[in-house]
Amino acid sequence: MNEFLHLFSFHFMQRALIVGGLVSLCAALLGVSLVLKRYSMIGDGLSHVGFGALAIASALHVAPLAVAVPVVVVTAVLLLRLSQNGKIKGDAMIAIISSSALAIGVICVSVTTGMNTEVSSYMFGSILSLSRSDAILSGILSAAVLVLFVLFYPRLFAVTFDETFSKATGTNTELYNTLLAVLTAITVVLGMRMMGALLISSLIIFPALSAMRVCSSFKRVVICAAVISVSCFVLGTIASYFLETPTGASIVAANLLCFCGCALIGKH
């Protein structure tokens, strides 16, 4: 028990739990809409773009988040527009952009700094990579995402379930789809510091799928997904400390176990 309490005395752990909890909450709320709209893989695609941006920022010795956030936000908007209006649709466009961005990031790293610890933390996540300034910026952006989601919840709900009907009733569906993409982009970049580019999409997908196994209404699914996401993040982070396992992988494992449990409950 003393060792457990001692865990929370570390500043890096305090920052990780606060920021990570906020990011997990954002990811879960947005994840429900993304899964229902069949956009769940957009998180994976944007995370690869985020890795490319972070790799370039690292090579140029520029503040990583200051570069990654605008780049990923612009990419999210372009991805949405191109998938809706272009000749290449949905998952194919995501695959093209994500693989290209990942390749650019790897090339940039290989010809500049090399595969160092910082770059590795972007790919697989590291609880120690979150500095005080990053924590403050991440907290502000996460709070902004939560406020915007709550304010526009009715519109996002309408666009998620019946976009055609919403458009017919005068709702600017393109605007709210863009808002959803932008909020997702910000959440993905913030979560990459601890989860890594290869694992961040799990924060979006797992809680939503788990909640859908045990809840029926949209509101209950959103609330349940939020609780599951934050709980799995905290449990995974604590487990990674005591078991000395990678933080991102431990959080994914916690989400996987929760999904399996919810799937069994949902069958009864």
Order of alpha helices (4+ residues) and beta strands (2+ residues): alpha-alpha-alpha-alpha-alpha-alpha-alpha-alpha-alpha-alpha-alpha-alpha-alpha
